[in-house]
Amino acid sequence: MPSLPASNTVQSASSYVQSASIKWRSKFIRLRQWEFWPTQVVYFPVLVYYLYCAIKARALVFVSAVNPSMEMGGLFGETKSPMLKELPDNFKPKTIYPEPNCTIADIHQLLAAQGMTYPVVAKPDIGERGLLVEKISSDAEMQMYLDRVKVRFLVQEFIQFPLELGVFYYRHPDEEKGTISSIIIKEFLSVAGDGVNNLEQLLLQNDRGVLQLPKLYKRLGNEIYRVPTKGEYVLLEPIGNHSRGTKFVNGNHLINEELMRVFDRINSHSKGVYYGRYDIKCSSLEALYRGEDIRVMEINGAAAEPGHIYDPNCSIFTAWRVLIQHWGIVYQIARANHRKGAPYGKVFETYRKFKRYLKYYDEVGG
């Protein structure tokens, strides 16, 4: 049995036991709920289907042609900024694009030019799964971000709209109208105070909270032992990413003809993008259907998933069916684009790009 911490007190022993308990509970949660399984396990059957499609396409890297304007079709390594810049101002948040190794003074100048103030959201221009995406509310926090991030990044205004959705859209290159195949409603990691339990104890009542505790101990410090008042709502993670505790709720009941027309219009500004997920915020469902008060936070390509499969009520078998169906759509769109002149990726070139991406991912803290 591992030894206890050096301070052999009842309190340190209690903390040690609790830490071990959280560790084992986290393992059990990940084992029991497939949405937390490793990507390579979830995607094994999908990989088999991908290879089948590659044989039909006579190209191992056919996926690169699905979105010709994205690096590797958006499978990995694509930059966020080009896609955002193409959108009209009424569909995107105010955004600045600082140079790497910039200073706080540079940030101030860029923010002022766009009429932006704190809070803002900073994120690497190349990244995924919430990597180094942070809400920043002060110069001190911005300086910490600048000290940590040495790659190209962007800074967006923090949109206060109450609804955050992931809308999966695809369109065949020979058609003007597309299809919305998936919508997720994001429920951010939060707790409701009862006037008795502290934040740590409230998080322990929630599986997602348990999985996020190691990160929250570091970020919150002693604040995690604060007892919220009864009925107090405490948002613990403002970034809507599954890997950061956000619950993905199936919102496919929201799909209708009005919404598809709205996204046909949005996609018309995304040149060379035929398949992917639009992560958006909006003021209300009524405004969404009218095509108003919508802000596209980012556009994800071939690596994007129809997020409703991560609803806790979705089985792994349904998830496999949906993923395979969508990779069949990738194949169809890529083939159509290839016939129009979009090249397929070359195997060795793709391998070199992937190695560079893995190196980049390690450097930025992936």
C-alpha positions as CSV (number, residue, x, y, z in Angstrom):
1,M,0.0,0.0,0.0
2,P,1.4,3.5,-0.9
3,S,2.6,5.5,2.1
4,L,0.5,8.4,3.3
5,P,1.7,12.0,2.8
6,A,4.5,13.2,5.2
7,S,2.1,15.0,7.5
8,N,0.6,12.0,9.2
9,T,-2.5,13.7,10.6
10,V,-6.1,12.7,10.6
11,Q,-6.8,15.5,8.1
12,S,-4.0,14.4,5.7
13,A,-5.1,10.7,5.9
14,S,-8.7,11.8,5.2
15,S,-7.6,13.8,2.2
16,Y,-5.5,10.9,0.9
17,V,-8.4,8.4,1.2
18,Q,-10.7,10.9,-0.5
19,S,-8.2,11.4,-3.3
20,A,-7.9,7.7,-3.9
21,S,-11.7,7.3,-3.7
22,I,-12.2,10.0,-6.4
23,K,-9.5,8.3,-8.6
24,W,-11.3,4.9,-8.5
25,R,-14.7,6.5,-8.9
26,S,-13.4,8.3,-12.0
27,K,-12.2,5.1,-13.5
28,F,-15.5,3.4,-12.9
29,I,-17.4,6.3,-14.5
30,R,-15.2,6.2,-17.6
31,L,-15.6,2.4,-17.8
32,R,-19.4,2.5,-17.3
33,Q,-20.2,5.4,-19.6
34,W,-19.0,5.0,-23.2
35,E,-19.0,8.7,-23.9
36,F,-15.8,8.9,-21.8
37,W,-14.1,6.0,-23.5
38,P,-10.7,6.6,-25.3
39,T,-11.2,7.8,-28.9
40,Q,-9.3,4.8,-30.4
41,V,-11.8,2.4,-28.7
42,V,-14.9,4.2,-29.9
43,Y,-13.6,4.6,-33.4
44,F,-12.3,1.1,-34.1
45,P,-15.4,0.0,-36.0
46,V,-15.5,3.4,-37.8
47,L,-11.9,2.9,-38.9
48,V,-12.8,-0.4,-40.5
49,Y,-15.5,1.3,-42.5
50,Y,-13.2,4.2,-43.4
51,L,-10.8,1.7,-44.9
52,Y,-13.6,0.2,-46.9
53,C,-14.5,3.7,-48.3
54,A,-10.8,4.3,-49.0
55,I,-10.7,1.1,-51.1
56,K,-13.7,2.3,-53.1
57,A,-12.2,5.7,-53.6
58,R,-8.8,4.2,-54.4
59,A,-7.3,6.8,-52.1
60,L,-6.4,6.3,-48.5
61,V,-6.7,10.0,-47.7
62,F,-9.9,10.7,-49.7
63,V,-11.1,12.7,-46.7
64,S,-9.0,15.7,-47.7
65,A,-11.4,16.5,-50.5
66,V,-14.5,16.8,-48.4
67,N,-13.8,20.4,-47.5
68,P,-11.3,21.7,-50.1
69,S,-10.7,25.0,-48.3
70,M,-9.6,23.3,-45.1
71,E,-6.3,21.7,-44.3
72,M,-6.9,17.9,-44.7
73,G,-10.6,18.6,-45.1
74,G,-10.7,19.6,-41.4
75,L,-9.5,16.2,-40.2
76,F,-6.6,17.8,-38.3
77,G,-4.4,20.9,-38.3
78,E,-6.9,23.3,-39.8
79,T,-6.9,26.9,-38.7
80,K,-10.0,28.6,-37.4
81,S,-9.4,32.1,-38.6
82,P,-9.9,31.8,-42.4
83,M,-13.3,30.3,-42.0
84,L,-14.4,32.9,-39.4
85,K,-13.1,35.8,-41.6
86,E,-15.4,34.8,-44.4
87,L,-18.6,35.1,-42.4
88,P,-20.6,38.3,-42.4
89,D,-20.2,40.4,-39.2
90,N,-23.7,39.7,-38.1
91,F,-22.9,35.9,-37.9
92,K,-19.6,36.1,-35.9
93,P,-18.2,37.5,-32.7
94,K,-15.8,40.4,-32.8
95,T,-12.4,38.9,-33.1
96,I,-8.8,40.0,-33.0
97,Y,-5.8,38.1,-34.3
98,P,-2.7,38.9,-32.2
99,E,0.8,38.0,-33.4
100,P,2.7,35.3,-31.3
101,N,4.8,36.8,-28.5
102,C,2.7,40.0,-28.4
103,T,2.4,42.1,-25.3
104,I,-0.5,43.3,-23.2
105,A,-0.1,46.7,-24.8
106,D,-0.6,45.1,-28.2
107,I,-3.7,43.3,-26.9
108,H,-5.1,46.6,-25.6
109,Q,-4.6,48.3,-28.9
110,L,-6.3,45.5,-30.9
111,L,-9.2,45.3,-28.4
112,A,-9.8,49.0,-28.6
113,A,-9.7,49.0,-32.4
114,Q,-12.6,46.5,-32.3
115,G,-14.5,48.1,-29.5
116,M,-13.9,45.0,-27.3
117,T,-13.6,44.8,-23.5
118,Y,-13.2,42.0,-21.0
119,P,-14.4,39.3,-20.7
120,V,-13.1,37.7,-23.8
121,V,-12.3,34.1,-25.0
122,A,-8.8,33.2,-26.2
123,K,-8.0,30.1,-28.1
124,P,-5.2,28.8,-30.3
125,D,-5.8,29.2,-34.1
126,I,-5.1,25.5,-34.4
127,G,-6.7,23.3,-31.8
128,E,-9.4,20.9,-30.8
129,R,-11.3,19.5,-27.8
130,G,-11.1,22.8,-25.9
131,L,-7.3,22.9,-25.9
132,L,-6.2,26.1,-24.2
133,V,-9.5,27.8,-24.7
134,E,-9.9,30.2,-21.8
135,K,-12.4,32.8,-20.7
136,I,-10.3,35.9,-19.7
137,S,-11.6,38.7,-17.5
138,S,-8.6,40.8,-16.7
139,D,-5.2,42.0,-17.7
140,A,-3.7,39.6,-15.1
141,E,-5.4,36.6,-16.7
142,M,-4.4,37.8,-20.2
143,Q,-0.8,38.0,-19.1
144,M,-0.9,34.5,-17.8
145,Y,-2.3,33.4,-21.1
146,L,0.4,35.2,-23.1
147,D,3.1,33.7,-20.9
148,R,1.7,30.2,-21.5
149,V,0.7,30.3,-25.2
150,K,3.5,30.9,-27.7
151,V,1.6,29.9,-30.9
152,R,-0.8,32.0,-33.0
153,F,-4.1,32.5,-31.3
154,L,-7.3,34.5,-31.6
155,V,-9.4,36.5,-29.1
156,Q,-13.1,36.7,-29.4
157,E,-15.6,38.8,-27.5
158,F,-17.5,36.7,-24.9
159,I,-21.0,36.3,-26.2
160,Q,-23.6,36.5,-23.4
161,F,-26.3,34.7,-25.4
162,P,-27.9,32.0,-23.2
163,L,-28.0,29.2,-25.8
164,E,-25.0,27.4,-27.1
165,L,-25.5,24.7,-29.7
166,G,-23.5,22.5,-32.0
167,V,-25.2,22.3,-35.4
168,F,-24.0,19.6,-37.8
169,Y,-24.5,20.5,-41.4
170,Y,-23.5,19.0,-44.7
171,R,-24.3,19.7,-48.4
172,H,-23.6,17.8,-51.6
173,P,-21.5,20.0,-54.0
174,D,-24.0,19.6,-56.7
175,E,-26.9,20.8,-54.6
176,E,-27.8,24.3,-53.3
177,K,-29.6,23.1,-50.2
178,G,-28.0,21.1,-47.4
179,T,-29.0,18.9,-44.5
180,I,-28.8,19.4,-40.7
181,S,-28.2,15.9,-39.3
182,S,-27.5,16.7,-35.6
183,I,-28.0,19.4,-33.0
184,I,-26.6,19.4,-29.5
185,I,-27.7,21.6,-26.7
186,K,-24.8,22.3,-24.4
187,E,-25.3,22.2,-20.6
188,F,-22.3,23.7,-18.9
189,L,-20.8,22.2,-15.8
190,S,-22.5,23.9,-12.8
191,V,-24.0,23.3,-9.4
192,A,-26.9,24.7,-7.4
193,G,-26.1,25.6,-3.9
194,D,-28.1,24.1,-1.0
195,G,-26.6,26.2,1.8
196,V,-25.0,23.1,3.4
197,N,-22.5,21.5,1.0
198,N,-19.4,23.2,-0.4
199,L,-18.6,23.2,-4.1
200,E,-16.4,20.1,-3.8
201,Q,-19.2,18.2,-2.1
202,L,-21.8,19.3,-4.7
203,L,-19.4,18.2,-7.5
204,L,-19.1,14.8,-6.0
205,Q,-22.8,14.3,-6.5
206,N,-22.3,14.6,-10.3
207,D,-20.3,12.2,-12.4
208,R,-19.1,15.0,-14.7
209,G,-18.1,17.0,-11.7
210,V,-16.1,14.1,-10.3
211,L,-14.2,13.8,-13.6
212,Q,-13.4,17.5,-13.6
213,L,-12.3,17.7,-10.0
214,P,-8.5,17.4,-10.6
215,K,-8.6,20.5,-12.9
216,L,-11.0,22.4,-10.6
217,Y,-8.7,21.9,-7.6
218,K,-5.9,23.6,-9.5
219,R,-8.1,26.4,-10.9
220,L,-10.3,27.2,-7.9
221,G,-7.9,26.6,-5.0
222,N,-9.6,27.2,-1.7
223,E,-12.7,28.6,-3.5
224,I,-13.7,24.9,-4.0
225,Y,-14.5,24.7,-0.3
226,R,-16.9,27.7,-0.4
227,V,-20.5,26.9,0.6
228,P,-22.9,28.4,-2.0
229,T,-26.1,29.9,-0.6
230,K,-29.3,27.9,-1.1
231,G,-30.5,28.3,-4.7
232,E,-27.2,30.0,-5.8
233,Y,-26.2,28.9,-9.4
234,V,-22.5,28.5,-9.7
235,L,-21.0,28.1,-13.2
236,L,-17.8,26.1,-12.9
237,E,-16.7,25.8,-16.5
238,P,-17.7,28.6,-19.0
239,I,-16.2,26.7,-22.1
240,G,-18.7,24.4,-23.7
241,N,-16.6,21.4,-24.5
242,H,-17.4,17.8,-23.7
243,S,-13.8,17.2,-22.4
244,R,-14.4,20.0,-19.9
245,G,-17.5,18.7,-18.3
246,T,-20.2,20.1,-20.6
247,K,-23.2,17.8,-21.1
248,F,-24.3,17.3,-24.7
249,V,-28.1,17.0,-24.9
250,N,-29.7,15.6,-28.1
251,G,-31.5,18.6,-29.7
252,N,-32.5,16.9,-33.0
253,H,-36.1,17.8,-32.3
254,L,-35.1,21.4,-33.1
255,I,-34.4,20.6,-36.7
256,N,-36.9,22.0,-39.2
257,E,-37.1,23.6,-42.7
258,E,-36.6,27.1,-41.2
259,L,-33.4,26.2,-39.5
260,M,-32.1,24.4,-42.6
261,R,-32.7,27.6,-44.6
262,V,-30.8,29.6,-42.1
263,F,-27.8,27.3,-42.3
264,D,-27.9,27.2,-46.1
265,R,-27.4,30.9,-45.9
266,I,-24.6,30.7,-43.3
267,N,-22.9,28.0,-45.3
268,S,-23.1,30.0,-48.5
269,H,-20.4,32.2,-46.9
270,S,-18.2,29.3,-46.1
271,K,-16.5,28.7,-49.4
272,G,-15.2,25.2,-49.9
273,V,-16.9,23.8,-46.7
274,Y,-19.5,21.1,-47.3
275,Y,-19.3,19.0,-44.1
276,G,-18.9,19.9,-40.5
277,R,-20.3,21.3,-37.3
278,Y,-21.0,25.0,-36.6
279,D,-20.6,25.8,-32.9
280,I,-22.9,28.8,-32.2
281,K,-24.5,30.9,-29.6
282,C,-27.9,32.5,-30.0
283,S,-30.3,34.6,-28.0
284,S,-33.3,32.3,-28.3
285,L,-34.8,29.6,-30.5
286,E,-37.2,32.1,-32.0
287,A,-34.3,34.3,-33.1
288,L,-32.4,31.2,-34.3
289,Y,-35.2,30.2,-36.7
290,R,-35.4,33.8,-38.0
291,G,-31.6,33.8,-38.6
292,E,-31.0,36.6,-36.1
293,D,-28.8,37.0,-33.0
294,I,-26.6,34.1,-34.1
295,R,-22.8,34.0,-33.5
296,V,-20.7,31.3,-35.1
297,M,-17.9,30.6,-32.6
298,E,-16.0,28.2,-34.9
299,I,-16.5,25.8,-37.8
300,N,-15.2,22.3,-37.5
301,G,-14.5,20.1,-40.5
302,A,-14.1,16.3,-41.1
303,A,-13.0,15.7,-37.5
304,A,-16.3,17.1,-36.2
305,E,-18.8,14.6,-34.9
306,P,-22.6,14.7,-34.9
307,G,-22.6,15.6,-31.2
308,H,-26.0,14.2,-30.2
309,I,-24.3,10.8,-30.0
310,Y,-22.8,12.0,-26.7
311,D,-26.2,12.4,-25.1
312,P,-26.0,10.1,-22.0
313,N,-29.1,8.3,-23.3
314,C,-27.4,7.3,-26.6
315,S,-26.0,3.8,-26.7
316,I,-22.6,2.9,-28.2
317,F,-24.4,0.9,-30.9
318,T,-26.4,3.9,-32.0
319,A,-23.3,6.0,-31.9
320,W,-21.5,3.6,-34.2
321,R,-24.4,3.5,-36.6
322,V,-24.5,7.3,-36.8
323,L,-20.7,7.7,-37.1
324,I,-20.5,5.2,-39.9
325,Q,-23.5,6.8,-41.7
326,H,-21.7,10.2,-41.5
327,W,-18.4,8.8,-42.8
328,G,-20.4,7.4,-45.7
329,I,-21.5,11.0,-46.4
330,V,-17.9,12.2,-46.2
331,Y,-17.0,9.6,-48.9
332,Q,-19.8,10.8,-51.1
333,I,-19.0,14.5,-50.8
334,A,-15.2,13.9,-51.2
335,R,-15.8,11.8,-54.3
336,A,-18.0,14.5,-55.8
337,N,-15.4,17.2,-55.0
338,H,-12.7,15.0,-56.5
339,R,-14.5,14.8,-59.8
340,K,-14.6,18.6,-59.8
341,G,-10.8,18.8,-59.3
342,A,-10.2,18.7,-55.6
343,P,-7.2,16.5,-55.0
344,Y,-7.0,13.6,-52.5
345,G,-4.2,13.8,-49.9
346,K,-1.0,11.9,-50.5
347,V,-0.1,9.3,-47.9
348,F,3.4,10.3,-47.1
349,E,2.6,14.0,-47.2
350,T,-0.3,13.4,-44.8
351,Y,2.0,11.4,-42.5
352,R,4.5,14.3,-42.3
353,K,1.6,16.8,-41.7
354,F,0.3,14.6,-38.9
355,K,3.7,14.3,-37.2
356,R,4.0,18.1,-37.3
357,Y,0.5,18.4,-35.9
358,L,1.3,16.0,-33.0
359,K,4.5,17.9,-32.3
360,Y,2.5,21.2,-32.3
361,Y,-0.2,19.6,-30.0
362,D,2.5,18.6,-27.5
363,E,4.1,22.0,-27.6
364,V,0.9,23.8,-26.8
365,G,-0.1,21.5,-24.0
366,G,-2.3,18.8,-25.6
